[in-house]
Amino acid sequence: MIRVRFAPSPTGTLHVGNALSAVANRRFGDRLLLRIDDTDAARNLPGGEEAIVEDLRWLGVDWDEGPVRQSERAGRQLEAARAAGLPQRFEGVMLWRDEGPPTFHLASVVDDIDFAITHVIRGSDHRANEDLHAALHRALGSDPPQVVHHGLVVGADGKKLSKRAEGATVASLRDAGYPAEAVRAYLEELDLPRHDVHLDLDRIRSLSVEVLGGLDDAALAARVGVPVAAASLLRGAHDLVEARALAQSVLDPPSNRLLLSPETLERFAELRSQLPETLDREQAKELVRELKAVGGNLRALRAALTGAEHGPELWAVLRALPRDEALRRALP
């Protein structure tokens, strides 16, 4: 059985590179331990662990054990070092601080041993720790796990991607409106890159369009938080933020109604009042055809209903607006 662990520090929302490690570990391992590496108290942020858990759940990355906090196992980690006769300084590296708590190196290796981790999959920025950790494993009487290092997700300049950069964190991608499935699919496409890769927001946007386009009306409307009848307004949106804006442009009453063609609006009101409260797709399209056939000013109708002369297709607007609301907007 392949046992892996994902071991972020509780410093807030996941960096997209850490999310790549999480996805890779979940795909590769039979059992995944979520371990919170909180040995460096100065770097830990309030709510940092909760943010990590939220990000992982949003991405659909589950785990079989944990979360386990390294700080809560300090006694066990020091006990293992003493039992093996390890000095405080091992191969030039401190294993525990003068005031007692273990450092990352001792805590990580003891925890890997106790949780029977067979494979360690992590970013190449940890490559420098590999020999030290292998020596610690042997000193503690354990065979080192197999280690796989993958390339990092970097910025356009090839340098470390700051958390402040656009799309650099899971939370920022979520706030930008990209569905979780698109972000997860992007990370799975990267797989285990041998070299550093540039963050490709264009690819994430492309996957976002695919994901949203594959949802049926009910699922798409639920994501955006609008009635199913408004789903047609959302088609073609690149992300959920854009989809919400499209919906609001129609569903929110216009601040300035433009009643430009009384004859068209009167004819629309006459036809619309005879139809159901909510139109289906064909009824909405037929209503547009009837108005067009009698020379109706469709731009004026759109302006009355939405306050703008351009926007989603008119039939989608008619389908999204209930009868009484449409009539209220169209009549003086």
Backbone hydrogen bonds in HBPLUS format (Angstrom, degrees):
<---DONOR---> <-ACCEPTOR-->    atom                        ^
c    i                          cat <-CA-CA->   ^        H-A-AA   ^      H-
h    n   atom  resd res      DA  || num        DHA   H-A  angle D-A-AA Bond
n    s   type  num  typ     dist DA aas  dist angle  dist       angle   num
A0030-ASP N   A0002-ILE O   2.84 MM  28  5.19 144.1  1.97 132.7 144.5     1
A0031-ARG N   A0002-ILE O   3.17 MM  29  6.60 154.2  2.24 157.5 161.2     2
A0118-THR N   A0003-ARG O   2.86 MM 115  5.19 146.1  1.98 132.0 142.8     3
A0119-HIS N   A0003-ARG O   3.27 MM 116  6.33 162.6  2.30 156.7 154.9     4
A0004-VAL N   A0031-ARG O   2.93 MM  27  6.30 167.2  1.95 171.7 174.4     5
A0033-LEU N   A0004-VAL O   2.92 MM  29  6.29 156.7  1.98 140.4 147.4     6
A0006-PHE N   A0033-LEU O   2.86 MM  27  6.27 158.0  1.91 167.8 173.7     7
A0035-ARG N   A0006-PHE O   2.94 MM  29  6.12 168.5  1.95 152.9 156.7     8
A0037-ASP N   A0008-PRO O   2.91 MM  29  5.80 153.1  1.99 139.0 143.7     9
A0011-THR N   A0009-SER O   2.78 MM   2  5.64 136.0  1.98 110.0  96.0    10
A0045-LEU N   A0010-PRO O   2.90 MM  35  6.20 170.2  1.91 165.6 163.1    11
A0170-VAL N   A0014-LEU O   2.90 MM 156  5.66 158.6  1.95 160.9 167.6    12
A0018-ASN N   A0015-HIS O   2.95 MM   3  5.23 121.2  2.30 104.5 119.2    13
A0019-ALA N   A0015-HIS O   2.96 MM   4  6.34 154.0  2.03 152.4 160.9    14
A0016-VAL N   A0168-ALA O   2.77 MM 152  5.52 160.6  1.81 149.5 145.8    15
A0020-LEU N   A0016-VAL O   2.99 MM   4  6.26 140.6  2.15 136.6 146.4    16
A0021-SER N   A0017-GLY O   3.25 MM   4  6.63 149.8  2.35 139.9 146.5    17
A0022-ALA N   A0018-ASN O   2.94 MM   4  6.31 155.3  2.00 149.5 156.7    18
A0023-VAL N   A0019-ALA O   2.96 MM   4  6.20 166.1  1.98 154.5 156.6    19
A0024-ALA N   A0020-LEU O   2.97 MM   4  6.10 160.4  2.01 147.3 153.3    20
A0025-ASN N   A0021-SER O   2.90 MM   4  6.06 161.4  1.93 152.2 156.7    21
A0026-ARG N   A0022-ALA O   3.01 MM   4  6.23 159.7  2.05 148.6 154.4    22
A0027-ARG N   A0023-VAL O   2.98 MM   4  6.18 158.3  2.03 150.4 155.9    23
A0028-PHE N   A0024-ALA O   2.99 MM   4  6.04 149.9  2.08 145.0 153.4    24
A0029-GLY N   A0025-ASN O   2.86 MM   4  5.70 162.4  1.89 151.6 155.6    25
A0064-ASP N   A0032-LEU O   2.85 MM  32  5.32 148.9  1.94 142.3 152.7    26
A0065-GLU N   A0032-LEU O   3.22 MM  33  6.52 147.6  2.33 152.5 150.9    27
A0034-LEU N   A0065-GLU O   2.92 MM  31  6.20 168.6  1.94 152.3 154.5    28
A0068-VAL N   A0034-LEU O   2.96 MM  34  6.44 149.2  2.05 146.9 156.4    29
A0036-ILE N   A0068-VAL O   2.72 MM  32  5.89 165.2  1.74 150.3 155.4    30
A0038-ASP N   A0036-ILE O   3.03 MM   2  5.75 120.1  2.40 110.9  94.5    31
A0070-GLN N   A0036-ILE O   3.08 MM  34  6.19 173.3  2.09 160.3 159.2    32
A0043-ARG N   A0040-ASP O   3.02 MM   3  5.77 151.6  2.10 121.5 128.6    33
A0044-ASN N   A0041-ALA O   3.29 MM   3  5.24 139.8  2.46  96.3 107.1    34
A0048-GLY N   A0045-LEU O   2.90 MM   3  5.05 155.3  1.96 133.6 131.9    35
A0051-ALA N   A0047-GLY O   2.97 MM   4  6.18 150.9  2.06 149.2 157.1    36
A0052-ILE N   A0048-GLY O   3.14 MM   4  6.41 153.2  2.21 145.1 151.5    37
A0053-VAL N   A0049-GLU O   3.01 MM   4  6.31 165.8  2.03 156.1 159.3    38
A0054-GLU N   A0050-GLU O   2.94 MM   4  6.12 159.5  1.98 147.1 152.9    39
A0055-ASP N   A0051-ALA O   2.97 MM   4  6.16 159.0  2.01 146.5 152.0    40
A0056-LEU N   A0052-ILE O   2.93 MM   4  6.19 165.1  1.95 157.2 160.8    41
A0057-ARG N   A0053-VAL O   2.98 MM   4  6.14 165.3  2.01 151.3 155.5    42
A0058-TRP N   A0054-GLU O   2.92 MM   4  6.08 154.5  1.98 146.5 154.1    43
A0059-LEU N   A0055-ASP O   2.99 MM   4  6.23 152.3  2.07 147.1 154.2    44
A0061-VAL N   A0056-LEU O   2.93 MM   5  5.14 160.8  1.97 156.3 151.9    45
A0060-GLY N   A0057-ARG O   3.06 MM   3  4.96 146.0  2.18  95.9 106.4    46
A0072-GLU N   A0069-ARG O   3.12 MM   3  5.60 143.2  2.26 109.5 118.9    47
A0073-ARG N   A0070-GLN O   2.93 MM   3  5.33 162.5  1.96 116.1 121.8    48
A0077-GLN N   A0073-ARG O   3.02 MM   4  6.29 157.7  2.07 155.9 162.8    49
A0078-LEU N   A0074-ALA O   2.97 MM   4  6.20 160.9  2.01 156.1 160.1    50
A0079-GLU N   A0075-GLY O   2.96 MM   4  6.08 154.6  2.03 145.3 153.1    51
A0080-ALA N   A0076-ARG O   3.01 MM   4  6.22 154.4  2.08 146.8 152.3    52
A0081-ALA N   A0077-GLN O   3.22 MM   4  6.47 153.8  2.29 140.4 147.0    53
A0082-ARG N   A0078-LEU O   2.96 MM   4  6.23 161.5  2.00 152.7 157.4    54
A0083-ALA N   A0079-GLU O   2.92 MM   4  6.08 162.7  1.95 150.8 155.8    55
A0084-ALA N   A0080-ALA O   3.16 MM   4  6.30 142.8  2.30 139.5 148.1    56
A0086-LEU N   A0081-ALA O   2.96 MM   5  5.28 165.6  1.98 158.2 155.0    57
A0085-GLY N   A0082-ARG O   2.92 MM   3  4.91 153.4  1.99 102.6 111.3    58
A0095-LEU N   A0088-GLN O   2.72 MM   7  5.37 162.1  1.75 171.2 174.4    59
A0090-PHE N   A0093-VAL O   2.82 MM   3  5.21 157.7  1.86 154.1 147.4    60
A0093-VAL N   A0090-PHE O   2.93 MM   3  5.21 163.6  1.96 113.9 119.4    61
A0103-THR N   A0095-LEU O   2.88 MM   8  5.34 166.9  1.90 127.6 128.3    62
A0097-ARG N   A0101-PRO O   2.90 MM   4  5.63 167.3  1.92 159.9 157.1    63
A0100-GLY N   A0097-ARG O   2.85 MM   3  5.18 159.0  1.89 111.3 118.1    64
A0107-ALA N   A0103-THR O   3.09 MM   4  6.21 172.6  2.09 164.7 165.2    65
A0108-SER N   A0104-PHE O   2.81 MM   4  5.75 162.1  1.84 151.5 156.5    66
A0109-VAL N   A0105-HIS O   3.22 MM   4  6.33 168.3  2.23 148.0 150.9    67
A0110-VAL N   A0106-LEU O   2.99 MM   4  6.11 174.2  2.00 160.8 162.7    68
A0111-ASP N   A0107-ALA O   3.02 MM   4  6.01 161.1  2.05 145.5 151.5    69
A0112-ASP N   A0108-SER O   2.94 MM   4  6.10 154.3  2.01 144.4 151.8    70
A0113-ILE N   A0109-VAL O   2.99 MM   4  6.25 152.1  2.07 148.1 155.5    71
A0114-ASP N   A0110-VAL O   2.89 MM   4  6.15 171.3  1.89 157.2 159.0    72
A0115-PHE N   A0111-ASP O   2.96 MM   4  6.00 153.2  2.03 149.8 155.8    73
A0117-ILE N   A0112-ASP O   2.95 MM   5  5.08 164.5  1.97 153.2 156.1    74
A0116-ALA N   A0113-ILE O   3.06 MM   3  5.08 161.5  2.10 108.5 111.7    75
A0146-GLN N   A0118-THR O   2.94 MM  28  6.30 153.4  2.01 154.9 146.3    76
A0120-VAL N   A0146-GLN O   2.72 MM  26  6.15 160.2  1.75 162.4 169.0    77
A0148-VAL N   A0120-VAL O   2.79 MM  28  6.15 164.3  1.81 164.7 166.8    78
A0122-ARG N   A0148-VAL O   3.05 MM  26  6.53 158.4  2.10 163.2 170.1    79
A0150-HIS N   A0122-ARG O   2.96 MM  28  6.27 150.7  2.05 141.4 150.5    80
A0126-HIS N   A0123-GLY O   3.10 MM   3  6.04 168.9  2.11 125.3 128.1    81
A0124-SER N   A0150-HIS O   2.80 MM  26  5.41 131.2  2.04 171.0 159.3    82
A0127-ARG N   A0124-SER O   3.08 MM   3  5.13 164.8  2.11 108.3 111.5    83
A0129-ASN N   A0126-HIS O   2.94 MM   3  5.56 154.3  2.01 118.1 125.8    84
A0130-GLU N   A0127-ARG O   3.11 MM   3  5.46 161.5  2.15 113.4 119.1    85
A0133-HIS N   A0129-ASN O   2.94 MM   4  6.04 168.1  1.96 162.0 165.6    86
A0134-ALA N   A0130-GLU O   2.95 MM   4  6.11 154.6  2.01 148.4 155.9    87
A0135-ALA N   A0131-ASP O   2.95 MM   4  6.19 158.6  2.00 149.9 155.3    88
A0136-LEU N   A0132-LEU O   2.93 MM   4  6.22 152.4  2.01 147.3 155.6    89
A0137-HIS N   A0133-HIS O   2.91 MM   4  6.15 156.1  1.96 147.8 153.7    90
A0138-ARG N   A0134-ALA O   3.15 MM   4  6.47 161.4  2.19 148.9 152.5    91
A0139-ALA N   A0135-ALA O   2.93 MM   4  6.16 155.8  1.99 146.9 154.2    92
A0140-LEU N   A0136-LEU O   2.93 MM   4  6.12 137.9  2.11 144.6 155.6    93
A0140-LEU N   A0137-HIS O   3.13 MM   3  5.16 129.0  2.40  94.6 108.2    94
A0142-SER N   A0137-HIS O   2.79 MM   5  4.98 164.1  1.82 144.0 142.8    95
A0141-GLY N   A0138-ARG O   2.99 MM   3  4.93 159.6  2.03 103.3 108.4    96
A0151-GLY N   A0193-PRO O   2.59 MM  42  5.16 168.7  1.60 148.5 151.9    97
A0197-VAL N   A0152-LEU O   2.80 MM  45  6.23 158.2  1.84 162.1 169.3    98
A0154-VAL N   A0197-VAL O   2.76 MM  43  5.97 162.8  1.79 153.4 159.5    99
A0199-LEU N   A0154-VAL O   2.94 MM  45  6.00 158.0  1.99 175.1 168.6   100
A0155-GLY N   A0159-LYS O   2.99 MM   4  5.63 169.6  2.00 167.1 166.8   101
A0158-GLY N   A0155-GLY O   2.90 MM   3  5.24 162.3  1.93 115.6 119.5   102
A0165-ALA N   A0162-SER O   2.99 MM   3  5.38 161.8  2.02 112.7 118.7   103
A0168-ALA N   A0165-ALA O   3.12 MM   3  5.39 159.2  2.17 135.0 130.9   104
A0173-LEU N   A0169-THR O   3.13 MM   4  6.44 153.8  2.21 147.9 154.7   105
A0174-ARG N   A0170-VAL O   2.92 MM   4  6.17 156.1  1.97 151.0 158.1   106
A0175-ASP N   A0171-ALA O   2.83 MM   4  6.04 161.5  1.86 150.1 155.3   107
A0176-ALA N   A0172-SER O   2.93 MM   4  6.03 137.4  2.12 135.2 146.3   108
A0178-TYR N   A0173-LEU O   3.26 MM   5  5.89 153.5  2.33 169.6 161.9   109
A0177-GLY N   A0174-ARG O   3.00 MM   3  5.34 156.4  2.06 107.3 114.8   110
A0240-LEU N   A0177-GLY O   2.76 MM  63  4.35 175.6  1.76 127.3 126.3   111
A0182-ALA N   A0179-PRO O   2.99 MM   3  5.50 132.7  2.22 110.7 122.4   112
A0183-VAL N   A0179-PRO O   3.34 MM   4  6.78 158.2  2.40 153.1 158.7   113
A0184-ARG N   A0180-ALA O   2.86 MM   4  6.05 168.1  1.88 159.3 163.1   114
A0185-ALA N   A0181-GLU O   2.90 MM   4  5.93 155.5  1.96 137.4 144.7   115
A0186-TYR N   A0182-ALA O   2.98 MM   4  6.17 151.2  2.06 142.8 150.3   116
A0187-LEU N   A0183-VAL O   3.07 MM   4  6.36 161.3  2.10 151.1 155.3   117
A0188-GLU N   A0184-ARG O   2.90 MM   4  6.16 153.2  1.97 150.4 158.5   118
A0189-GLU N   A0185-ALA O   2.91 MM   4  6.11 146.1  2.03 142.6 151.6   119
A0190-LEU N   A0186-TYR O   3.15 MM   4  6.51 147.7  2.26 144.8 152.7   120
A0191-ASP N   A0187-LEU O   3.27 MM   4  6.56 138.1  2.46 136.2 146.8   121
A0191-ASP N   A0188-GLU O   3.13 MM   3  5.00 126.8  2.42  92.4 106.4   122
A0204-ILE N   A0200-ASP O   3.23 MM   4  6.63 154.2  2.30 144.0 151.2   123
A0205-ARG N   A0201-LEU O   2.87 MM   4  6.13 156.2  1.93 149.5 155.7   124
A0206-SER N   A0202-ASP O   2.96 MM   4  6.20 155.3  2.02 144.3 151.1   125
A0207-LEU N   A0203-ARG O   2.94 MM   4  6.20 161.1  1.98 150.8 155.3   126
A0208-SER N   A0204-ILE O   2.84 MM   4  6.04 145.1  1.96 142.2 152.9   127
A0209-VAL N   A0205-ARG O   2.99 MM   4  6.33 154.3  2.05 151.4 156.4   128
A0210-GLU N   A0206-SER O   3.15 MM   4  6.48 156.8  2.21 145.1 151.3   129
A0211-VAL N   A0207-LEU O   2.89 MM   4  6.16 160.2  1.93 151.4 156.4   130
A0212-LEU N   A0208-SER O   2.94 MM   4  6.14 176.2  1.94 158.3 159.0   131
A0213-GLY N   A0209-VAL O   2.86 MM   4  5.87 154.9  1.93 144.7 152.6   132
A0214-GLY N   A0210-GLU O   3.05 MM   4  6.15 131.2  2.30 138.8 150.1   133
A0214-GLY N   A0211-VAL O   3.13 MM   3  5.23 135.8  2.33  97.8 109.9   134
A0215-LEU N   A0212-LEU O   3.25 MM   3  5.44 161.3  2.29 105.6 111.3   135
A0220-LEU N   A0216-ASP O   2.91 MM   4  6.07 168.7  1.93 165.0 168.7   136
A0221-ALA N   A0217-ASP O   2.91 MM   4  5.96 166.7  1.93 150.8 155.0   137
A0222-ALA N   A0218-ALA O   3.01 MM   4  6.13 152.6  2.09 142.0 149.6   138
A0223-ARG N   A0219-ALA O   3.06 MM   4  6.33 151.4  2.15 145.6 152.5   139
A0224-VAL N   A0220-LEU O   3.23 MM   4  6.52 151.3  2.32 147.3 154.4   140
A0225-GLY N   A0221-ALA O   2.74 MM   4  5.81 132.6  1.97 143.1 157.6   141
A0226-VAL N   A0221-ALA O   3.03 MM   5  5.18 163.4  2.06 139.6 144.0   142
A0230-ALA N   A0227-PRO O   2.91 MM   3  5.51 154.9  1.97 115.3 123.2   143
A0231-ALA N   A0228-VAL O   2.95 MM   3  5.33 168.0  1.97 118.9 122.0   144
A0233-LEU N   A0230-ALA O   3.01 MM   3  5.60 144.9  2.13 115.8 125.1   145
A0234-LEU N   A0231-ALA O   2.93 MM   3  5.39 145.3  2.06 111.5 121.4   146
A0237-ALA N   A0234-LEU O   3.10 MM   3  5.78 156.8  2.16 142.3 142.7   147
A0243-ALA N   A0239-ASP O   2.99 MM   4  6.23 152.6  2.06 143.1 151.8   148
A0244-ARG N   A0240-LEU O   2.89 MM   4  6.05 154.8  1.95 143.6 149.2   149
A0245-ALA N   A0241-VAL O   3.07 MM   4  6.32 154.2  2.14 144.3 151.5   150
A0246-LEU N   A0242-GLU O   2.95 MM   4  6.23 154.9  2.01 149.6 156.1   151
A0247-ALA N   A0243-ALA O   3.01 MM   4  6.28 158.6  2.06 147.4 153.0   152
A0248-GLN N   A0244-ARG O   2.85 MM   4  6.07 163.5  1.88 151.7 156.3   153
A0249-SER N   A0245-ALA O   2.99 MM   4  6.12 144.6  2.12 143.3 152.3   154
A0250-VAL N   A0247-ALA O   3.09 MM   3  5.54 151.9  2.17 109.1 117.4   155
A0251-LEU N   A0247-ALA O   2.77 MM   4  5.88 174.0  1.78 170.2 168.1   156
A0252-ASP N   A0248-GLN O   3.12 MM   4  5.17 154.1  2.19 121.8 129.5   157
A0265-LEU N   A0261-SER O   3.09 MM   4  6.34 165.2  2.11 158.9 163.6   158
A0266-GLU N   A0262-PRO O   2.85 MM   4  5.98 155.4  1.91 149.8 156.2   159
A0267-ARG N   A0263-GLU O   3.02 MM   4  6.22 162.4  2.05 147.0 151.7   160
A0268-PHE N   A0264-THR O   2.84 MM   4  6.06 156.2  1.90 148.4 155.8   161
A0269-ALA N   A0265-LEU O   2.92 MM   4  6.10 162.1  1.95 145.6 150.3   162
A0270-GLU N   A0266-GLU O   2.98 MM   4  6.24 155.1  2.05 147.2 154.0   163
A0271-LEU N   A0267-ARG O   3.01 MM   4  6.27 164.7  2.04 152.4 155.5   164
A0272-ARG N   A0268-PHE O   2.74 MM   4  5.86 169.6  1.75 161.3 165.0   165
A0273-SER N   A0269-ALA O   3.02 MM   4  5.89 154.1  2.09 141.6 147.3   166
A0274-GLN N   A0271-LEU O   3.23 MM   3  5.64 148.8  2.33 106.3 114.9   167
A0275-LEU N   A0272-ARG O   3.11 MM   3  5.38 164.2  2.14 112.0 117.0   168
A0323-ARG N   A0277-GLU O   2.76 MM  46  4.67 145.2  1.88 132.7 143.0   169
A0284-ALA N   A0280-ASP O   3.04 MM   4  6.25 160.7  2.08 157.3 162.5   170
A0285-LYS N   A0281-ARG O   3.03 MM   4  6.30 160.2  2.07 150.1 155.6   171
A0286-GLU N   A0282-GLU O   2.87 MM   4  6.00 155.9  1.93 148.3 155.2   172
A0287-LEU N   A0283-GLN O   3.00 MM   4  6.18 150.7  2.09 143.2 150.6   173
A0288-VAL N   A0284-ALA O   3.21 MM   4  6.52 155.8  2.27 145.6 151.1   174
A0289-ARG N   A0285-LYS O   2.99 MM   4  6.30 156.7  2.05 146.1 152.8   175
A0290-GLU N   A0286-GLU O   2.92 MM   4  6.18 156.7  1.97 151.1 156.6   176
A0291-LEU N   A0287-LEU O   3.12 MM   4  6.35 161.5  2.15 149.0 153.3   177
A0292-LYS N   A0288-VAL O   2.95 MM   4  6.15 158.0  2.00 149.8 156.4   178
A0293-ALA N   A0289-ARG O   2.90 MM   4  6.06 149.6  1.99 146.5 154.8   179
A0296-GLY N   A0291-LEU O   2.78 MM   5  4.98 153.3  1.85 159.5 152.9   180
A0295-GLY N   A0292-LYS O   3.05 MM   3  5.10 159.3  2.09 109.4 111.7   181
A0300-ALA N   A0297-ASN O   3.13 MM   3  5.36 120.8  2.50  99.3 113.2   182
A0301-LEU N   A0297-ASN O   3.11 MM   4  6.52 150.5  2.20 147.1 155.7   183
A0302-ARG N   A0298-LEU O   2.96 MM   4  6.23 163.0  1.99 149.4 153.3   184
A0303-ALA N   A0299-ARG O   2.97 MM   4  6.18 159.3  2.01 145.5 151.3   185
A0304-ALA N   A0300-ALA O   2.99 MM   4  6.24 151.2  2.08 144.8 151.9   186
A0305-LEU N   A0301-LEU O   3.00 MM   4  6.23 157.4  2.05 152.2 158.2   187
A0306-THR N   A0302-ARG O   2.83 MM   4  5.89 157.2  1.88 159.3 164.4   188
A0307-GLY N   A0303-ALA O   2.77 MM   4  4.58 140.0  1.92 121.1 130.9   189
A0316-ALA N   A0313-GLU O   2.98 MM   3  5.37 124.4  2.29 105.9 120.0   190
A0317-VAL N   A0313-GLU O   3.11 MM   4  6.53 147.5  2.22 147.7 157.5   191
A0317-VAL N   A0314-LEU O   3.05 MM   3  4.98 117.8  2.45  94.0 109.6   192
A0318-LEU N   A0314-LEU O   2.93 MM   4  6.27 160.6  1.97 156.6 161.2   193
A0319-ARG N   A0315-TRP O   2.95 MM   4  6.15 149.3  2.04 141.6 150.2   194
A0320-ALA N   A0316-ALA O   2.98 MM   4  6.10 146.3  2.10 139.6 148.3   195
A0321-LEU N   A0317-VAL O   3.13 MM   4  6.34 147.4  2.24 150.9 158.0   196
A0326-ALA N   A0322-PRO O   2.95 MM   4  6.16 163.9  1.97 162.5 167.7   197
A0327-LEU N   A0323-ARG O   2.93 MM   4  6.17 163.4  1.95 159.6 163.9   198
A0328-ARG N   A0324-ASP O   2.97 MM   4  6.08 153.3  2.04 140.7 148.3   199
A0329-ARG N   A0325-GLU O   3.09 MM   4  6.30 152.1  2.17 146.9 153.2   200
A0330-ALA N   A0326-ALA O   3.03 MM   4  6.20 144.6  2.16 143.5 153.4   201
A0331-LEU N   A0327-LEU O   3.02 MM   4  5.97 147.6  2.13 151.6 156.6   202
